[in-house]
Amino acid sequence: MSQRSTLFLALIAMVLVIGSESYYVVNETEKAVLKQFGKIIKSDIQPGIYPKLPFLQSVIRVDGRVLTHDVPTQPFLTSEKKVLNVDSFVIWRIADVQRYVTTLGSGSTDSMRIQAEAQQRVDGRVQQALRDEFSKRTVNDVVAGEREAVMNQVAQTVNERTLADLGIEVIDIRVKRVDWPEEVRGRVFDRMRAERARDAAGHRAKGREDAEGIRADADRQATVIMAEAYRDAQILRGAGDAEAASIYAKAFGRDAEFFRFYRSLEAYRASLGNPEDLLVLEPDSDFFRYLKKSSGGR
């Protein structure tokens, strides 16, 4: 290859390089700033294609979407001096790209390194805000009672700090899990089991007490019913006996001789009804008077 051809190819390569460095593209999901000699000369650049001075100006692109990342699990003390492990996450976005790049970039053009630094800064502020809020509340408050209020207050506090210092808007902060530390979890579960066992024993004792009361009331009602039934039976029996005595008396009054004869026949049937019965009486006993004479006379 001749020297002229080599120079021509080198010229073409230089033109291509200069041409590629003469413009930049900002996508819809990005935010960008334009720097010249390390100083930002244009910020919050909208999506599109723009010219720039080759090699003298550089573009820093960052993610302009809403971002989410998990905050490392940290132990926090409640107002009761109990330790809880808190696992949370943050939803945020870049609100002021110039402040974001200036504060976190430190001269770097690597957007991923800047984002990692931003997450680290946000995590520290989230953990500090959570620590402050947890120290004012009990375990029940942070787990259930005031959990929503706690997270809203933390998000507001962190957003005020990050928006002013880092150009980051914290949209929301949420707790994924609140748990006891591993070393105390077993003791907590044992205490919970003991409390549940105590509650169960209390319910069983109350049930036995109620059962005894129900049985005692049922026994009392049964005794009252039986006594009333016995009283009514005795009254009816007495009334029946009186009526029977009245009937007997009337019958005896109509024909006394027949009545004595009828009673003697019943006595004979009762005394001589069984062949094995043995009755020892004097022959002239009054018991046999109706067997001797039909009139029953002596």
C-alpha positions as CSV (number, residue, x, y, z in Angstrom):
1,M,0.0,0.0,0.0
2,S,1.4,3.4,-1.0
3,Q,2.0,6.2,1.5
4,R,-0.8,8.3,-0.2
5,S,-3.3,5.5,0.4
6,T,-2.3,5.1,4.1
7,L,-2.7,8.9,4.6
8,F,-6.1,8.7,3.0
9,L,-7.3,5.9,5.2
10,A,-5.9,7.7,8.3
11,L,-7.8,10.8,7.2
12,I,-11.0,8.9,6.8
13,A,-10.6,7.3,10.2
14,M,-10.0,10.7,11.8
15,V,-13.0,12.2,10.2
16,L,-15.2,9.3,11.4
17,V,-13.8,9.6,15.0
18,I,-14.4,13.4,14.9
19,G,-17.8,12.9,13.4
20,S,-18.8,10.4,16.1
21,E,-17.6,12.8,18.8
22,S,-19.5,15.7,17.3
23,Y,-22.9,14.7,18.5
24,Y,-24.6,12.7,21.3
25,V,-28.0,11.0,21.8
26,V,-30.2,11.1,24.9
27,N,-32.8,8.4,25.2
28,E,-36.3,8.7,26.6
29,T,-35.3,6.8,29.8
30,E,-32.2,9.0,30.4
31,K,-31.3,12.4,31.9
32,A,-28.0,14.0,30.8
33,V,-25.7,16.9,31.4
34,L,-23.1,18.3,29.1
35,K,-19.6,19.1,30.6
36,Q,-16.8,21.2,29.2
37,F,-13.4,21.2,30.9
38,G,-15.0,19.5,33.9
39,K,-17.7,22.1,34.3
40,I,-21.4,21.6,33.5
41,I,-22.5,23.9,30.8
42,K,-25.9,22.3,30.0
43,S,-28.2,20.3,32.3
44,D,-31.5,18.5,32.3
45,I,-31.2,17.8,28.6
46,Q,-34.3,16.4,27.0
47,P,-34.3,13.2,24.8
48,G,-33.0,13.8,21.3
49,I,-29.8,14.3,19.2
50,Y,-27.5,17.2,20.0
51,P,-24.1,18.5,18.7
52,K,-21.1,19.0,20.8
53,L,-17.4,19.9,20.5
54,P,-15.3,16.8,19.9
55,F,-12.9,15.9,22.7
56,L,-13.6,19.2,24.5
57,Q,-17.1,18.4,25.7
58,S,-18.4,15.2,27.3
59,V,-21.9,13.9,28.2
60,I,-22.9,12.1,31.4
61,R,-26.1,10.1,31.1
62,V,-28.0,8.8,34.1
63,D,-31.1,6.7,34.5
64,G,-34.1,9.0,34.6
65,R,-36.7,6.4,35.5
66,V,-38.2,5.6,38.9
67,L,-35.7,3.3,40.6
68,T,-36.1,0.8,43.5
69,H,-33.5,-0.8,45.6
70,D,-33.4,-2.7,48.9
71,V,-31.9,-1.1,52.0
72,P,-29.6,-3.5,53.9
73,T,-31.2,-5.1,56.9
74,Q,-30.3,-3.2,60.1
75,P,-31.1,-3.7,63.8
76,F,-33.0,-0.9,65.5
77,L,-34.0,-0.2,69.2
78,T,-37.6,0.5,70.1
79,S,-38.6,2.7,73.0
80,E,-38.9,-0.5,75.1
81,K,-35.1,-1.1,74.4
82,K,-36.0,-4.2,72.3
83,V,-34.0,-5.0,69.1
84,L,-35.8,-5.5,65.8
85,N,-34.2,-6.4,62.4
86,V,-35.8,-4.2,59.8
87,D,-35.7,-5.0,56.0
88,S,-36.9,-2.1,53.8
89,F,-36.8,-0.7,50.3
90,V,-36.7,2.8,48.7
91,I,-38.4,4.1,45.6
92,W,-36.7,7.2,44.2
93,R,-35.8,9.2,41.1
94,I,-33.5,11.9,40.0
95,A,-35.2,15.3,40.4
96,D,-32.2,17.6,39.8
97,V,-29.7,15.9,37.5
98,Q,-27.1,18.7,37.8
99,R,-26.9,18.5,41.6
100,Y,-27.0,14.7,41.4
101,V,-24.0,14.5,39.1
102,T,-22.1,17.3,40.8
103,T,-22.6,15.9,44.3
104,L,-22.2,12.2,43.6
105,G,-20.1,12.1,40.5
106,S,-16.8,13.5,41.8
107,G,-15.6,14.0,38.2
108,S,-16.6,10.6,37.1
109,T,-18.7,9.9,33.9
110,D,-19.6,6.4,34.9
111,S,-23.4,6.5,35.5
112,M,-23.4,3.1,37.3
113,R,-20.8,4.3,39.8
114,I,-22.7,7.5,40.4
115,Q,-25.9,5.4,41.0
116,A,-24.1,3.1,43.4
117,E,-22.9,6.1,45.4
118,A,-26.4,7.6,45.4
119,Q,-27.9,4.3,46.8
120,Q,-25.3,4.2,49.5
121,R,-26.0,7.8,50.5
122,V,-29.8,7.2,50.5
123,D,-29.4,4.0,52.5
124,G,-27.6,5.8,55.3
125,R,-30.2,8.5,55.5
126,V,-33.1,6.0,55.5
127,Q,-31.4,4.0,58.3
128,Q,-30.9,7.1,60.4
129,A,-34.5,8.2,59.9
130,L,-35.8,4.7,60.8
131,R,-33.6,4.6,63.9
132,D,-35.0,7.9,65.0
133,E,-38.6,6.9,64.5
134,F,-38.3,3.4,66.0
135,S,-36.7,4.8,69.1
136,K,-39.9,6.8,69.8
137,R,-42.3,3.8,69.5
138,T,-43.0,0.4,70.9
139,V,-42.8,-2.9,69.1
140,N,-46.6,-3.0,68.6
141,D,-46.5,0.5,67.1
142,V,-43.9,-0.2,64.5
143,V,-45.3,-3.6,63.6
144,A,-49.0,-2.9,63.4
145,G,-50.3,0.1,65.2
146,E,-48.5,3.1,63.6
147,R,-46.5,1.4,60.9
148,E,-48.1,3.5,58.1
149,A,-47.5,6.7,59.9
150,V,-43.9,5.7,60.7
151,M,-43.0,5.0,57.1
152,N,-44.7,8.2,55.8
153,Q,-42.7,10.2,58.3
154,V,-39.5,8.5,57.4
155,A,-40.1,9.0,53.6
156,Q,-40.9,12.7,54.2
157,T,-37.7,13.2,56.4
158,V,-35.4,11.5,54.0
159,N,-36.9,13.2,50.9
160,E,-36.3,16.7,52.4
161,R,-32.6,15.8,53.0
162,T,-31.9,14.0,49.7
163,L,-33.7,16.6,47.6
164,A,-31.8,19.5,48.9
165,D,-28.4,17.7,49.1
166,L,-28.3,15.1,46.3
167,G,-31.0,16.2,43.9
168,I,-32.9,12.9,44.6
169,E,-36.6,12.7,45.2
170,V,-37.6,9.9,47.5
171,I,-41.1,8.8,46.4
172,D,-41.7,6.2,49.1
173,I,-40.1,4.0,51.7
174,R,-41.6,0.7,52.8
175,V,-40.8,-2.0,55.3
176,K,-40.8,-5.5,53.9
177,R,-40.2,-7.3,57.1
178,V,-39.7,-6.6,60.8
179,D,-38.3,-9.6,62.7
180,W,-36.6,-10.4,66.0
181,P,-32.8,-11.0,65.9
182,E,-31.8,-14.7,65.6
183,E,-30.4,-14.9,69.1
184,V,-33.7,-13.7,70.8
185,R,-36.2,-15.2,68.4
186,G,-36.3,-18.5,70.2
187,R,-37.0,-16.8,73.5
188,V,-39.7,-14.7,72.0
189,F,-41.4,-17.7,70.5
190,D,-41.2,-19.5,73.8
191,R,-42.8,-16.6,75.6
192,M,-45.5,-16.4,72.9
193,R,-46.2,-20.1,73.4
194,A,-46.4,-19.7,77.1
195,E,-48.8,-16.8,76.8
196,R,-51.0,-18.8,74.4
197,A,-50.9,-21.8,76.8
198,R,-51.9,-19.6,79.6
199,D,-54.8,-18.2,77.6
200,A,-55.8,-21.7,76.6
201,A,-55.7,-22.8,80.3
202,G,-57.8,-19.8,81.3
203,H,-60.4,-20.6,78.6
204,R,-60.5,-24.2,79.7
205,A,-60.9,-23.2,83.3
206,K,-63.7,-20.8,82.4
207,G,-65.3,-23.6,80.3
208,R,-65.1,-26.0,83.2
209,E,-66.6,-23.4,85.6
210,D,-69.4,-22.7,83.1
211,A,-70.0,-26.5,82.7
212,E,-70.2,-27.0,86.5
213,G,-72.6,-24.1,86.7
214,I,-74.8,-25.5,84.0
215,R,-74.7,-29.0,85.6
216,A,-75.6,-27.5,89.0
217,D,-78.5,-25.6,87.5
218,A,-79.7,-28.7,85.6
219,D,-79.5,-30.8,88.8
220,R,-81.4,-28.1,90.7
221,Q,-84.1,-28.0,88.0
222,A,-84.3,-31.8,88.0
223,T,-84.7,-31.9,91.8
224,V,-87.4,-29.2,91.6
225,I,-89.2,-31.0,88.8
226,M,-89.0,-34.4,90.6
227,A,-90.2,-32.8,93.9
228,E,-93.1,-31.1,92.1
229,A,-93.9,-34.3,90.3
230,Y,-93.8,-36.3,93.5
231,R,-96.0,-33.7,95.2
232,D,-98.5,-33.8,92.4
233,A,-98.4,-37.6,92.4
234,Q,-99.1,-37.7,96.1
235,I,-101.9,-35.2,95.8
236,L,-103.4,-37.3,92.9
237,R,-102.9,-40.5,94.8
238,G,-104.5,-39.1,97.9
239,A,-107.4,-37.8,95.9
240,G,-107.7,-41.3,94.3
241,D,-107.5,-43.0,97.6
242,A,-110.1,-40.7,99.0
243,E,-112.4,-41.2,96.0
244,A,-111.8,-45.0,96.3
245,A,-112.6,-44.9,100.0
246,S,-115.7,-42.9,99.2
247,I,-116.8,-45.4,96.6
248,Y,-116.1,-48.3,99.0
249,A,-118.0,-46.6,101.7
250,K,-121.0,-46.0,99.5
251,A,-120.9,-49.6,98.3
252,F,-120.5,-50.8,101.9
253,G,-123.4,-48.7,102.9
254,R,-125.7,-50.0,100.2
255,D,-125.2,-53.8,100.9
256,A,-122.9,-54.5,103.8
257,E,-123.4,-58.2,103.7
258,F,-122.4,-58.4,100.0
259,F,-119.4,-56.2,100.6
260,R,-118.2,-58.5,103.4
261,F,-118.7,-61.5,101.1
262,Y,-116.7,-59.9,98.3
263,R,-113.9,-59.0,100.6
264,S,-113.8,-62.6,101.8
265,L,-113.6,-63.9,98.3
266,E,-110.6,-61.7,97.6
267,A,-109.0,-63.0,100.8
268,Y,-109.6,-66.6,99.7
269,R,-108.1,-65.9,96.3
270,A,-105.0,-64.2,97.8
271,S,-104.5,-66.9,100.5
272,L,-105.4,-70.1,98.6
273,G,-104.5,-69.2,95.0
274,N,-101.2,-71.1,95.0
275,P,-101.2,-74.9,95.4
276,E,-98.0,-74.7,97.5
277,D,-99.6,-72.3,100.0
278,L,-100.1,-73.7,103.4
279,L,-102.6,-72.1,105.7
280,V,-103.1,-73.3,109.3
281,L,-106.3,-72.1,110.9
282,E,-108.9,-73.5,113.3
283,P,-111.8,-75.1,111.6
284,D,-114.3,-72.8,113.3
285,S,-112.3,-69.7,112.4
286,D,-114.3,-66.7,111.2
287,F,-112.2,-66.8,108.0
288,F,-114.3,-69.7,106.7
289,R,-117.7,-68.5,107.6
290,Y,-118.8,-68.0,104.0
291,L,-117.6,-71.5,103.2
292,K,-119.9,-73.0,105.9
293,K,-123.0,-70.8,105.3
294,S,-123.9,-68.8,102.3
295,S,-125.4,-66.1,104.5
296,G,-122.1,-65.8,106.4
297,G,-123.7,-66.1,109.8
298,R,-122.1,-67.6,112.8
